[in-house]
Amino acid sequence: MAKGTKKATRKFEKNHLKDALEKRKAGAKIKQKIQIKEKRQARNAKDAEFLGKDGEGEGAAKPTAKEDPFRKMNVDDFFQSGFEIPEKLAKKASKKTVPEKLGKRKRAAVETEDADDNSSEVSFEEAPVLSDSEGDGEDDLTGMSKGAMDALAEKDPEFYKYLKENDPETLDFDEDADLAEVDGLSGSEAEEAPKKKKQKKFRRSVEEDEKAEDESDAEVDDAAEVTETMVAKWKKAMTEQHSLRAMRQVVLAFRAAAHVNEDEGKEYKYSISSPDVYHDLLLATLKCVPDVLNHHLPVKENAAGKVRVPTDSKKFRTLTPLLKSHTTSVHHLLGSLSDPATLNITLSSITPLLPYLLSFKKVLKNIVKTVVDIWSESSSTEATRITAFLVVRRLAVIGDPGLREAVLKTVYQGLVKGSRNTTIHTVQGINLMKNSAAELWGLDPSVGYATAFTFIRQLAIHLRSSITNNAKESYKTVYNWQYVHSLDFWSGVLSEHCNPLKEAETGKTSELRSLIYPTVQVTLGAMRLIPTSTYFPLRFHMMRSLLRLSRATGTYIPLAPAILEVLSSAEMKKSPKPSTLKGLDFASNYKAQKAYLRTRVYQDGIGEQVTELLSEFFVLWSTNIAFPELALPVVVMLRRWLKEASNKTSGNKNSKVNSMFILLIQKLEANGKRIEEKRSKVEFAPNNRAAVDGFLKGFEWEKTPLGAFVVGQRKQREEKTKMMEEGRREEDRKRKADKEKERAQEGSDEDMNDVSEDEDEDSEAGFASDDE
């Protein structure tokens, strides 16, 4: 029982503890906000009650001039009210007291921070910039802003100390300061020297902040429609002066542009109706906003690729709402763009923003999911896929292990999703995804091993359940494109990062090398799950994955028996039926249609695949000292198959396949004789492992008899592939031309119908006139 409890606890800590803590913190923040609001409402209620008792409420008589306005006010009410001292009493007072300062400062804070809306608690979907509605009608004051309190502590420490002891609610400010301070930052930095920027950025008085806020709001209200002049003005201010105030206006306008033509019931400060203005605003925002951020908050990167942003600075906390709003708009825009050029520009603008977003994990995970969806979309162009991958790779490089693990999982899920529909048109894009994503698993060996082990184990579980399940179609969980591409992907990952040459350069063995054995076992089990001729194309796909793995890692994988099993099937032993079908494309199919079974076309294709795979397998060991013993069983099996095929009654009369196997046998025997000649001159014993491994080391395999044969076969296949690709493109052009002709013909037919209808109307009018 205790062991089970400990295991459950560890599992909870690993999978759910982080989310539980985040929810608890969010709940605590909401609770604190509610408590502050309740305190503020209670204080306002006391003020209203005092006004009613003192004669300022409804139905109360006005006090006479001689009446003391503080006659019925006790000390507690006096300190909580914050009222102005009447003029007569103010004239008599020669020196203001601390409570009087409290009232005046709190009034200034109320007037200055009336637009603040606790931006740290705004959700990701609701951009935490300035409210786009013209009036909230509710005061969300939770205390003076942090910049005002810092200035107060410096100018008047005595009052700050008194305020801290007697009215701590005034110090309950949010982490994200009011965006009015953005204007303050921009204004002060444009006027002062660079050395004085950090010293005076938050020292403007409350009255100046209020004035700047009013001016900026008046400017927004007066110019709701964005024009080219406004965009040019903002762009110039951001480019030449790195103005934060201009950036703020651009972010607000860009938010409206990202949601243009959407009926969401929301009102925005700006509206855009001109396509040219929309285009200019889009380019200006995506290009200038990262530059302005980098100017005010420079990103430092070390040689190891780790970045550092001054997140503990006041300026970063002030710019956080602006950054979140811009990121939200970009994220929303990515889901609505279809033009490849605009999509590439938008994706490229995300890369310089990533260092500033490392503290906001939820925002980053949403962005990564959207970018990976674009990367895995079959309709995306090659340039778009590469741009999206660069964004993901940049985040994986600068992120911490937790974020890197989330990126790897999202990328793998996108790869599996994007490989569901594999055709001759999409196979190139899928290969691009697999080749590019394989690089990510080498950035962090520990995280790469953990995620790779999890997903390979998942593939093994699917295979085991398919074997043990007696359902009729249980094999379909394995025999599909997603499973095939997943195994091929992990073969590519291990091939890239377990290369002996790379390991020799780094001086250490890759952690992923231990995953070679389970990957090979799962692949061999999957290819033999249904050993029928229908799924020979799938077997050939998996064999190529294992051949690449063996070639890159130097691992011996016994593939010859699995290849020879194809020759022992009924499909290859009996004579084929004639057929006029086109040759089956093994690269874009994992199963053969029923029409191809037992036909000469299909048998010829299988013969070519078996010859290619056997030659590619043996060429890996063409310079090995044990090559003659390795090739001998296969040569014997091929000769026996050819002997059975020559049988007049039940043999295979396909001369094309027979000639291919005869040529392969000749090359294998020639290569075996060459190795026997070389090893007859050696002077070491078989137990000398170092000398055995060094046999013909450095000798080029292309110069062996089998190697020269393989090189020639590869060239022929490349030429054949090019011809097929050109033919496919020509067919696509013809189809497009035929569609355009059909559309043009339909348009001309409609015009002719309109003309005939007009003629009919004219004739009817003529007949009517004759009748008259």
NUBA-829900 format. One record per residue (C-alpha): residue in one letter; x, y negated, z. Coordinates in steps of 0.5 Angstrom, whole numbers, padded with zeros to 4 digits, always signed. Layout:
// NUBA-829900
aXYZ...
// end
This chain:
// NUBA-829900
m+0000+0000+0000a+0006-0005+0002k+0009-0003-0005g+0003-0005-0009t+0002-0011-0005k+0009-0013-0006k+0009-0012-0014a+0002-0016-0014t+0005-0021-0011r+0011-0021-0016k+0007-0021-0021f+0003-0027-0019e+0009-0031-0018k+0011-0029-0025n+0005-0030-0029h+0000-0035-0025l+0004-0038-0019k+0006-0044-0024d-0001-0045-0026a-0004-0045-0019l+0001-0050-0017e-0001-0055-0022k-0008-0054-0021r-0007-0055-0014k-0003-0062-0015a-0008-0064-0020g-0014-0063-0015a-0010-0067-0010k-0009-0073-0014i-0016-0073-0016k-0018-0072-0009q-0013-0078-0007k-0017-0082-0012i-0024-0081-0010q-0021-0082-0003i-0018-0089-0005k-0025-0091-0009e-0029-0089-0003k-0025-0094+0002r-0025-0099-0003q-0033-0098-0004a-0033-0098+0004r-0029-0105+0004n-0033-0108-0001a-0040-0106+0003k-0037-0109+0009d-0035-0116+0005a-0042-0116+0002e-0045-0115+0009f-0041-0121+0012l-0043-0125+0006g-0050-0124+0008k-0049-0125+0016d-0045-0131+0014g-0051-0135+0010e-0048-0133+0003g-0052-0127+0001e-0059-0128-0002g-0065-0131+0003a-0060-0134+0008a-0059-0141+0009k-0053-0145+0007p-0048-0147+0013t-0048-0154+0014a-0041-0158+0013k-0040-0158+0021e-0041-0150+0022d-0035-0146+0023p-0035-0141+0017f-0031-0136+0021r-0035-0137+0027k-0038-0130+0027m-0032-0126+0024n-0028-0122+0028v-0020-0120+0027d-0021-0114+0023d-0026-0117+0018f-0021-0123+0017f-0016-0118+0015q-0020-0114+0011s-0024-0119+0007g-0018-0123+0003f-0023-0130+0003e-0020-0136+0001i-0019-0141+0007p-0024-0147+0007e-0021-0154+0004k-0022-0157+0011l-0019-0152+0015a-0013-0151+0009k-0012-0159+0010k-0011-0158+0018a-0006-0152+0017s+0001-0154+0016k+0004-0147+0015k+0000-0141+0012t+0000-0135+0016v+0001-0128+0014p-0006-0126+0013e-0007-0132+0008k-0002-0129+0004l-0005-0122+0004g-0011-0125+0001k-0008-0129-0004r-0004-0124-0007k-0009-0119-0007r-0013-0123-0011a-0008-0124-0016a-0007-0116-0016v-0014-0116-0017e-0014-0120-0023t-0008-0118-0026e-0009-0110-0026d-0017-0110-0027a-0015-0106-0034d-0011-0101-0031d-0014-0094-0031n-0010-0089-0027s-0007-0087-0034s-0003-0081-0030e-0009-0078-0029v-0012-0078-0037s-0013-0072-0040f-0009-0070-0047e-0015-0071-0051e-0016-0078-0048a-0010-0083-0050p-0008-0086-0044v-0007-0093-0047l-0011-0099-0046s-0019-0098-0046d-0022-0099-0053s-0028-0101-0050e-0029-0108-0049g-0031-0108-0042d-0031-0102-0037g-0035-0106-0032e-0032-0103-0026d-0026-0105-0022d-0021-0099-0021l-0016-0102-0017t-0012-0097-0013g-0007-0102-0010m-0002-0107-0013s+0003-0105-0019k+0009-0102-0017g+0013-0108-0021a+0009-0113-0017m+0011-0110-0011d+0018-0109-0012a+0018-0117-0014l+0015-0118-0007a+0020-0114-0003e+0025-0118-0006k+0022-0125-0005d+0019-0124+0001p+0021-0118+0005e+0017-0120+0011f+0011-0120+0008y+0012-0114+0005k+0014-0111+0011y+0007-0113+0014l+0003-0111+0009k+0007-0104+0009e+0005-0103+0017n-0002-0106+0017d-0005-0105+0010p-0002-0099+0006e-0007-0098+0001t-0005-0104-0003l+0002-0100-0004d-0002-0094-0007f+0000-0095-0014d+0000-0090-0020e+0006-0088-0022d+0005-0090-0029a+0005-0098-0029d+0000-0103-0032l+0001-0103-0040a+0001-0111-0038e+0008-0110-0036v+0010-0107-0043d+0009-0114-0045g+0013-0117-0040l+0019-0112-0042s+0018-0115-0049g+0018-0122-0047s+0024-0122-0042e+0028-0118-0046a+0027-0122-0053e+0030-0128-0049e+0035-0126-0044a+0042-0123-0046p+0043-0116-0046k+0047-0116-0039k+0041-0119-0035k+0036-0114-0038k+0036-0109-0033q+0036-0114-0027k+0030-0119-0029k+0025-0114-0033f+0020-0113-0027r+0021-0120-0024r+0016-0124-0027s+0011-0127-0023v+0003-0124-0023e+0001-0131-0026e+0005-0130-0032d+0003-0122-0033e-0004-0125-0032k-0003-0130-0038a+0001-0125-0042e-0005-0120-0042d-0010-0125-0043e-0006-0127-0049s-0005-0120-0052d-0013-0119-0051a-0015-0125-0054e-0010-0123-0060v-0013-0116-0061d-0021-0119-0060d-0019-0124-0066a-0016-0119-0070a-0020-0113-0070e-0019-0111-0078v-0012-0109-0079t-0009-0113-0085e-0002-0113-0089t+0000-0119-0086m-0001-0116-0079v+0003-0110-0080a+0009-0114-0083k+0009-0118-0077w+0009-0112-0072k+0014-0108-0077k+0019-0114-0077a+0018-0115-0069m+0020-0108-0068t+0025-0108-0073e+0029-0114-0071q+0027-0115-0064h+0025-0108-0062s+0019-0111-0059l+0015-0107-0054r+0009-0112-0055a+0009-0111-0062m+0010-0103-0061r+0004-0103-0056q-0001-0106-0062v+0002-0102-0067v+0000-0096-0062l-0007-0098-0061a-0008-0099-0069f-0005-0093-0070r-0010-0089-0066a-0015-0092-0070a-0012-0090-0076a-0011-0083-0074h-0019-0082-0072v-0021-0086-0078n-0027-0084-0082e-0029-0079-0076d-0036-0080-0072e-0034-0079-0065g-0038-0085-0062k-0032-0088-0060e-0030-0095-0061y-0023-0098-0062k-0019-0104-0062y-0018-0104-0069s-0021-0102-0075i-0018-0100-0082s-0021-0100-0089s-0016-0101-0094p-0012-0095-0096d-0006-0100-0097v-0006-0102-0090y-0007-0095-0088h-0001-0093-0091d+0003-0099-0089l+0001-0098-0082l+0003-0090-0082l+0010-0091-0085a+0011-0097-0080t+0009-0093-0074l+0012-0087-0075k+0019-0090-0077c+0019-0096-0072v+0016-0093-0066p+0022-0088-0065d+0027-0093-0066v+0024-0098-0061l+0024-0093-0056n+0031-0091-0057h+0033-0098-0056h+0030-0099-0050l+0031-0092-0047p+0037-0089-0051v+0038-0081-0051k+0044-0078-0049e+0046-0072-0051n+0053-0068-0049a+0057-0063-0053a+0052-0057-0051g+0046-0060-0054k+0043-0062-0047v+0040-0069-0047r+0038-0074-0042v+0033-0079-0042p+0033-0084-0036t+0026-0081-0033d+0027-0084-0026s+0027-0091-0029k+0022-0096-0028k+0022-0098-0036f+0020-0090-0037r+0015-0090-0032t+0012-0096-0036l+0012-0094-0043t+0010-0087-0041p+0002-0088-0043l+0004-0092-0049l+0009-0085-0051k+0003-0081-0049s-0002-0084-0053h+0003-0085-0059t+0004-0077-0059t-0003-0076-0058s-0005-0080-0064v+0001-0076-0068h-0002-0069-0066h-0009-0071-0068l-0006-0074-0075l-0003-0067-0076g-0009-0063-0076s-0012-0068-0081l-0007-0069-0086s-0007-0065-0093d-0002-0069-0097p+0005-0065-0097a+0009-0072-0097t+0005-0075-0091l+0005-0069-0087n+0013-0068-0088i+0014-0075-0086t+0009-0074-0080l+0013-0068-0078s+0020-0071-0078s+0017-0077-0074i+0016-0072-0068t+0023-0070-0067p+0026-0076-0064l+0020-0076-0059l+0022-0069-0056p+0027-0072-0051y+0022-0076-0048l+0017-0071-0048l+0021-0066-0044s+0017-0068-0038f+0010-0067-0041k+0010-0059-0042k+0002-0059-0043v+0003-0064-0049l+0009-0061-0052k+0006-0054-0052n+0000-0057-0056i+0005-0060-0061v+0009-0054-0062k+0002-0050-0063t+0000-0055-0068v+0007-0055-0072v+0007-0047-0072d+0001-0047-0075i+0003-0051-0080w+0009-0047-0081s+0006-0041-0082e+0000-0043-0086s+0000-0040-0093s-0002-0046-0097s+0004-0050-0094t+0010-0052-0099e+0017-0050-0097a+0019-0057-0096t+0014-0057-0091r+0015-0051-0087i+0023-0052-0087t+0021-0059-0084a+0016-0056-0079f+0021-0051-0077l+0026-0056-0075v+0022-0059-0070v+0021-0053-0067r+0028-0051-0067r+0030-0058-0064l+0025-0057-0058a+0028-0050-0057v+0035-0053-0057i+0034-0059-0052g+0029-0055-0048d+0030-0051-0041p+0029-0044-0041g+0021-0044-0039l+0020-0048-0045r+0024-0044-0050e+0021-0038-0048a+0014-0041-0050v+0017-0044-0056l+0019-0037-0058k+0013-0034-0056t+0009-0039-0060v+0013-0038-0066y+0012-0030-0066q+0005-0031-0066g+0005-0036-0072l+0009-0031-0076v+0004-0025-0074k-0002-0029-0076g+0002-0032-0082s+0003-0025-0085r-0004-0022-0085n-0005-0024-0092t+0001-0021-0096t+0001-0022-0104i+0006-0023-0109h+0004-0031-0108t+0005-0031-0101v+0011-0026-0100q+0016-0031-0101g+0014-0036-0096i+0013-0030-0091n+0020-0028-0092l+0022-0036-0091m+0019-0035-0084k+0022-0029-0082n+0029-0031-0084s+0028-0038-0081a+0025-0036-0074a+0031-0030-0073e+0036-0036-0072l+0032-0038-0065w+0033-0032-0062g+0040-0033-0061l+0040-0040-0058d+0039-0037-0051p+0041-0030-0051s+0038-0028-0044v+0031-0031-0046g+0032-0028-0053y+0033-0021-0050a+0027-0022-0045t+0022-0024-0051a+0024-0019-0056f+0024-0013-0051t+0017-0015-0049f+0015-0015-0057i+0018-0009-0059r+0015-0005-0053q+0008-0008-0055l+0010-0005-0062a+0012+0002-0059i+0005+0002-0055h+0001+0001-0061l+0005+0006-0064r+0004+0011-0058s-0004+0009-0058s-0005+0011-0065i-0001+0018-0064t-0005+0020-0058n-0012+0017-0060n-0016+0022-0064a-0020+0017-0068k-0021+0017-0075e-0018+0010-0077s-0013+0009-0071y-0007+0009-0075k-0010+0002-0078t-0007-0001-0072v+0000+0001-0075y-0001+0001-0082n-0002-0006-0084w+0002-0012-0086q+0003-0015-0079y+0006-0009-0076v+0010-0008-0082h+0013-0015-0082s+0014-0015-0075l+0018-0009-0075d+0022-0012-0081f+0023-0019-0077w+0026-0015-0071s+0031-0012-0076g+0033-0018-0078v+0034-0021-0071l+0038-0016-0069s+0042-0016-0076e+0043-0023-0075h+0046-0023-0068c+0049-0016-0067n+0054-0017-0073p+0061-0014-0070l+0064-0020-0074k+0060-0025-0070e+0061-0022-0064a+0069-0021-0065e+0069-0029-0066t+0065-0030-0059g+0069-0025-0055k+0063-0022-0052t+0057-0017-0054s+0051-0019-0056e+0045-0018-0051l+0040-0016-0056r+0045-0010-0058s+0041-0006-0053l+0035-0007-0057i+0037-0003-0063y+0036+0004-0061p+0028+0002-0059t+0027-0001-0066v+0030+0004-0070q+0026+0009-0066v+0019+0005-0067t+0021+0004-0074l+0022+0012-0076g+0016+0014-0072a+0011+0009-0075m+0014+0011-0082r+0012+0018-0081l+0005+0017-0078i+0002+0019-0084p+0006+0022-0089t+0002+0022-0095s+0004+0019-0102t-0001+0014-0101y+0003+0010-0096f+0010+0011-0099p+0010+0004-0101l+0010+0003-0093r+0015+0008-0092f+0020+0004-0097h+0019-0002-0093m+0021+0000-0087m+0027+0004-0090r+0029-0002-0092s+0029-0006-0086l+0033+0000-0083l+0038+0000-0088r+0039-0008-0087l+0040-0006-0079s+0045-0001-0081r+0049-0005-0086a+0049-0011-0081t+0051-0008-0074g+0055-0002-0077t+0050+0003-0073y+0049+0010-0077i+0042+0011-0078p+0040+0018-0081l+0035+0016-0086a+0037+0021-0091p+0032+0026-0088a+0026+0021-0089i+0028+0020-0096l+0028+0027-0098e+0021+0028-0095v+0018+0024-0101l+0021+0029-0106s+0018+0035-0102s+0011+0032-0103a+0006+0035-0108e+0006+0028-0111m+0013+0029-0114k+0013+0037-0115k+0008+0037-0120s+0008+0034-0127p+0004+0027-0127k-0002+0025-0131p-0001+0020-0136s-0004+0013-0135t-0004+0006-0138l-0004+0003-0131k+0001-0003-0130g+0007-0001-0125l+0006-0001-0118d+0009-0007-0115f+0012-0004-0108a+0014-0011-0106s+0007-0013-0105n+0004-0007-0103y+0004-0002-0097k-0001+0003-0100a-0002+0006-0107q-0009+0005-0109k-0013+0012-0111a-0012+0010-0119y-0005+0011-0118l-0004+0018-0115r-0001+0023-0119t+0000+0019-0125r+0006+0018-0129v+0007+0011-0127y+0007+0012-0120q+0012+0018-0120d+0017+0014-0124g+0016+0008-0119i+0017+0013-0113g+0023+0016-0117e+0026+0009-0118q+0025+0007-0110v+0028+0014-0108t+0034+0013-0112e+0035+0006-0110l+0035+0008-0102l+0039+0014-0103s+0045+0010-0106e+0044+0004-0102f+0044+0009-0096f+0051+0012-0098v+0054+0006-0100l+0054+0004-0093w+0059+0010-0092s+0062+0010-0098t+0069+0009-0095n+0068+0013-0089i+0073+0019-0088a+0067+0023-0087f+0063+0022-0093p+0064+0028-0097e+0061+0032-0091l+0055+0027-0090a+0053+0027-0098l+0054+0035-0099p+0047+0036-0096v+0043+0031-0100v+0047+0033-0106v+0045+0041-0105m+0037+0038-0104l+0037+0034-0110r+0040+0040-0114r+0035+0045-0111w+0029+0040-0113l+0032+0039-0120k+0032+0047-0121e+0025+0047-0118a+0023+0042-0123s+0026+0045-0129n+0021+0051-0128k+0016+0052-0134t+0010+0053-0130s+0010+0049-0124g+0016+0045-0125n+0016+0037-0125k+0016+0035-0133n+0018+0028-0132s+0025+0027-0135k+0026+0020-0133v+0026+0022-0126n+0030+0028-0127s+0035+0024-0131m+0036+0019-0125f+0037+0024-0120i+0042+0027-0124l+0046+0021-0125l+0046+0020-0117i+0048+0027-0116q+0054+0025-0121k+0056+0019-0117l+0056+0022-0110e+0060+0028-0112a+0065+0023-0115n+0065+0019-0109g+0066+0025-0105k+0072+0027-0109r+0075+0020-0109i+0075+0020-0101e+0078+0028-0101e+0084+0025-0105k+0085+0019-0100r+0084+0023-0094s+0089+0029-0096k+0095+0024-0095v+0093+0022-0088e+0098+0025-0083f+0093+0024-0076a+0088+0029-0073p+0081+0028-0073n+0081+0027-0065n+0085+0021-0067r+0079+0016-0067a+0083+0010-0068a+0086+0012-0074v+0079+0015-0077d+0076+0009-0076g+0082+0005-0079f+0081+0010-0085l+0081+0005-0092k+0079-0001-0087g+0079-0007-0092f+0078-0003-0098e+0073-0006-0102w+0067-0001-0103e+0065-0004-0110k+0071-0001-0112t+0069+0006-0111p+0065+0010-0116l+0058+0010-0112g+0060+0002-0110a+0060+0000-0118f+0054+0004-0119v+0050+0000-0114v+0053-0006-0116g+0050-0005-0123q+0043-0002-0121r+0043-0009-0116k+0044-0013-0123q+0039-0009-0127r+0034-0010-0121e+0035-0018-0120e+0034-0019-0128k+0028-0015-0128t+0025-0019-0122k+0027-0025-0125m+0023-0023-0132m+0017-0021-0127e+0017-0028-0124e+0017-0031-0130g+0011-0027-0133r+0007-0029-0127r+0009-0036-0127e+0007-0036-0134e+0000-0032-0133d-0001-0038-0127r+0000-0043-0132k-0005-0040-0137r-0010-0039-0132k-0010-0046-0130a-0010-0048-0137d-0016-0044-0138k-0020-0047-0132e-0018-0054-0135k-0021-0052-0141e-0027-0049-0138r-0028-0055-0134a-0027-0060-0140q-0032-0055-0144e-0037-0056-0139g-0037-0063-0139s-0038-0064-0146d-0044-0059-0146e-0047-0064-0140d-0045-0070-0145m-0049-0066-0151n-0055-0065-0146d-0055-0072-0144v-0055-0074-0152s-0060-0069-0154e-0065-0071-0148d-0064-0078-0151e-0066-0076-0158d-0072-0072-0155e-0074-0079-0152d-0073-0083-0158s-0077-0078-0162e-0083-0078-0157a-0083-0085-0157g-0083-0085-0165f-0089-0080-0165a-0092-0084-0160s-0092-0090-0165d-0094-0086-0171d-0100-0084-0167e-0102-0091-0165
// end
